[in-house]
Amino acid sequence: NAGVTQTPKFRILKIGQSMTLQCTQDMNHNYMYWYRQDPGMGLKLIYYSVGAGITDKGEVPNGYNVSRSTTEDFPLRLELAAPSQTSVYFCASGERHQPQHFGDGTRLSIL
Amino acid sequence: GESVGLHLPTLSVQEGDNSIINCAYSNSASDYFIWYKQESGKGPQFIIDIRSNMDKRQGQRVTVLLNKTVKHLSLQIAATQPGDSAVYFCARTPAGTALIFGKGTTLSVSS
């Protein structure tokens, strides 16, 4: 099993550009999550999903959007990139409200 | 508001010693408490969890203790090894919602 796979691993964006961070899991988990981690800090929840077609906001959803059309995929979209969105983004999945498997992250810089 | 925090940002131990990493929380309404390990450049790795109706749970070389009276959680690592060097996060699952992370303790193990 690959677990949770995130792409890309690194990306540099200009202010105002848009992009989609991809996340896929092969464990048939219903619960999936997007977190961001700023330097020296813990993870903050952006959005989560408890199953295909269902998404909910976390602590810091502003500036992001998500969709969950399949169990496997949970993409995160930035529509108008801002410097404050420079961070490391982690996708995770689990069998309940406990992410058990994390991807290795996408390191995003917005200049 | 709700918070999950750690007492010390860093902890340095000698190889073979036992390590204790502490965490305090401010809200009692939680289903699970979880410990994660994060190595440099990687996503968090699930170590062990404990349900809120338990006081102690043991895994391989790790023990988690939960003291609900003083709202304190600890992770004990026996015979600490250099490979245990990482950032450790405690997190909790408020009833019915997604995980809240603390800031992390950096464990450094010297041989």
Chai-1 contact restraints between the chains, C-beta under 6 A:
chainA,res_idxA,chainB,res_idxB,connection_type,confidence,min_distance_angstrom,max_distance_angstrom,comment,restraint_id
A,G42,B,F89,contact,1.0,0.0,6.0,A-B,restraint_1
A,G42,B,F101,contact,1.0,0.0,6.0,A-B,restraint_2
A,G42,B,G102,contact,1.0,0.0,6.0,A-B,restraint_3
A,G42,B,K103,contact,1.0,0.0,6.0,A-B,restraint_4
A,G42,B,G104,contact,1.0,0.0,6.0,A-B,restraint_5
A,L43,B,F101,contact,1.0,0.0,6.0,A-B,restraint_6
A,L45,B,A98,contact,1.0,0.0,6.0,A-B,restraint_7
A,Y48,B,A98,contact,1.0,0.0,6.0,A-B,restraint_8
A,F90,B,G43,contact,1.0,0.0,6.0,A-B,restraint_9
A,H97,B,T93,contact,1.0,0.0,6.0,A-B,restraint_10
A,H97,B,A98,contact,1.0,0.0,6.0,A-B,restraint_11
A,Q98,B,Y32,contact,1.0,0.0,6.0,A-B,restraint_12
A,Q98,B,I34,contact,1.0,0.0,6.0,A-B,restraint_13
A,Q98,B,T93,contact,1.0,0.0,6.0,A-B,restraint_14
A,Q100,B,F46,contact,1.0,0.0,6.0,A-B,restraint_15
A,F102,B,G43,contact,1.0,0.0,6.0,A-B,restraint_16
A,F102,B,P44,contact,1.0,0.0,6.0,A-B,restraint_17
A,G103,B,G43,contact,1.0,0.0,6.0,A-B,restraint_18
A,D104,B,K42,contact,1.0,0.0,6.0,A-B,restraint_19
A,D104,B,G43,contact,1.0,0.0,6.0,A-B,restraint_20
A,G105,B,G43,contact,1.0,0.0,6.0,A-B,restraint_21
